[in-house]
Amino acid sequence: MVFKLDKGILAGQVKSGILKTGMQTEINGKKMQIETMEIHHNRVNEAPEGSNVGIMLANSDYNSLQSLSGKFIEFYYFSGLGREN
């Protein structure tokens, strides 16, 4: 899911590996970096497989992620990329 704030925020589940703050990702052809993450309203630096997370992305805004609105995002470690479900 995508939430509208000054920056792009995605909610989803880590499907494999560990998602870490600072990791680079590419969503909709745009390179972004994971700025912060939360699990159950607690800020974390790592999110293990199976975690439901909210992430704030650097170099993003709501408009660049609008096509993902209403979709649950799955995060895979294989190349640090997020994929929509």
C-alpha positions as a LaTeX table, in Angstrom:
\begin{tabular}{lrrr}
\hline
Residue & $x$ (\AA) & $y$ (\AA) & $z$ (\AA) \\
\hline
Met1 & 0.00 & 0.00 & 0.00 \\
Val2 & 1.12 & 3.57 & $-0.56$ \\
Phe3 & 0.45 & 6.39 & 1.87 \\
Lys4 & 0.45 & 10.07 & 0.94 \\
Leu5 & 2.98 & 12.15 & 2.86 \\
Asp6 & 5.84 & 14.36 & 1.68 \\
Lys7 & 7.77 & 11.22 & 0.76 \\
Gly8 & 6.73 & 7.84 & $-0.56$ \\
Ile9 & 5.80 & 5.32 & 2.09 \\
Leu10 & 5.10 & 1.69 & 1.22 \\
Ala11 & 3.61 & $-1.05$ & 3.37 \\
Gly12 & 4.31 & $-4.68$ & 2.59 \\
Gln13 & 5.81 & $-7.96$ & 3.67 \\
Val14 & 9.40 & $-9.20$ & 3.45 \\
Lys15 & 9.13 & $-12.46$ & 1.47 \\
Ser16 & 12.79 & $-13.51$ & 1.52 \\
Gly17 & 16.04 & $-12.43$ & 3.13 \\
Ile18 & 16.41 & $-9.35$ & 5.33 \\
Leu19 & 15.39 & $-5.84$ & 4.36 \\
Lys20 & 17.75 & $-3.20$ & 5.77 \\
Thr21 & 17.70 & 0.56 & 6.16 \\
Gly22 & 19.99 & 2.09 & 3.53 \\
Met23 & 19.39 & $-0.63$ & 0.92 \\
Gln24 & 18.96 & 0.53 & $-2.67$ \\
Thr25 & 15.84 & $-0.50$ & $-4.57$ \\
Glu26 & 14.20 & 0.21 & $-7.88$ \\
Ile27 & 10.46 & 0.73 & $-8.10$ \\
Asn28 & 8.67 & 1.72 & $-11.30$ \\
Gly29 & 12.05 & 2.21 & $-12.96$ \\
Lys30 & 13.22 & 4.77 & $-10.39$ \\
Lys31 & 16.14 & 4.10 & $-8.04$ \\
Met32 & 15.32 & 4.76 & $-4.39$ \\
Gln33 & 16.88 & 4.10 & $-1.02$ \\
Ile34 & 15.16 & 2.78 & 2.10 \\
Glu35 & 15.36 & 5.72 & 4.50 \\
Thr36 & 13.46 & 4.32 & 7.51 \\
Met37 & 11.42 & 1.22 & 8.38 \\
Glu38 & 8.81 & 0.39 & 10.98 \\
Ile39 & 7.38 & $-2.87$ & 12.27 \\
His40 & 4.25 & $-2.45$ & 14.40 \\
His41 & 4.96 & 1.29 & 14.87 \\
Asn42 & 8.51 & 0.62 & 16.12 \\
Arg43 & 11.42 & 1.96 & 14.05 \\
Val44 & 13.88 & $-0.79$ & 13.08 \\
Asn45 & 17.07 & $-1.08$ & 11.02 \\
Glu46 & 16.39 & $-4.61$ & 9.76 \\
Ala47 & 13.25 & $-6.55$ & 8.90 \\
Pro48 & 13.56 & $-10.35$ & 8.63 \\
Glu49 & 11.60 & $-12.61$ & 6.29 \\
Gly50 & 7.90 & $-12.70$ & 7.16 \\
Ser51 & 7.83 & $-9.20$ & 8.69 \\
Asn52 & 5.08 & $-6.76$ & 7.79 \\
Val53 & 6.83 & $-3.43$ & 7.35 \\
Gly54 & 6.26 & 0.19 & 6.50 \\
Ile55 & 9.17 & 1.82 & 4.69 \\
Met56 & 9.91 & 5.42 & 3.82 \\
Leu57 & 11.86 & 5.82 & 0.62 \\
Ala58 & 14.38 & 8.55 & $-0.12$ \\
Asn59 & 14.22 & 10.05 & $-3.64$ \\
Ser60 & 10.49 & 9.37 & $-3.89$ \\
Asp61 & 7.19 & 11.09 & $-3.57$ \\
Tyr62 & 3.57 & 10.02 & $-3.61$ \\
Asn63 & 3.19 & 10.73 & $-7.33$ \\
Ser64 & 6.06 & 8.41 & $-8.28$ \\
Leu65 & 4.42 & 5.55 & $-6.34$ \\
Gln66 & 0.78 & 6.31 & $-7.12$ \\
Ser67 & 0.45 & 3.32 & $-9.48$ \\
Leu68 & 1.04 & 1.07 & $-6.45$ \\
Ser69 & $-1.74$ & 2.66 & $-4.42$ \\
Gly70 & $-4.01$ & 0.07 & $-2.84$ \\
Lys71 & $-1.64$ & $-2.81$ & $-3.60$ \\
Phe72 & 0.25 & $-4.81$ & $-0.98$ \\
Ile73 & 3.98 & $-4.84$ & $-1.77$ \\
Glu74 & 6.19 & $-7.92$ & $-1.44$ \\
Phe75 & 9.89 & $-7.33$ & $-0.82$ \\
Tyr76 & 12.40 & $-9.91$ & $-2.08$ \\
Tyr77 & 16.08 & $-9.91$ & $-1.24$ \\
Phe78 & 17.41 & $-11.50$ & $-4.46$ \\
Ser79 & 18.40 & $-8.12$ & $-5.87$ \\
Gly80 & 17.01 & $-5.67$ & $-3.32$ \\
Leu81 & 13.99 & $-4.97$ & $-5.50$ \\
Gly82 & 10.41 & $-4.52$ & $-4.36$ \\
Arg83 & 7.73 & $-6.24$ & $-6.41$ \\
Glu84 & 4.04 & $-5.56$ & $-6.34$ \\
Asn85 & 1.63 & $-8.42$ & $-5.66$ \\
\hline
\end{tabular}
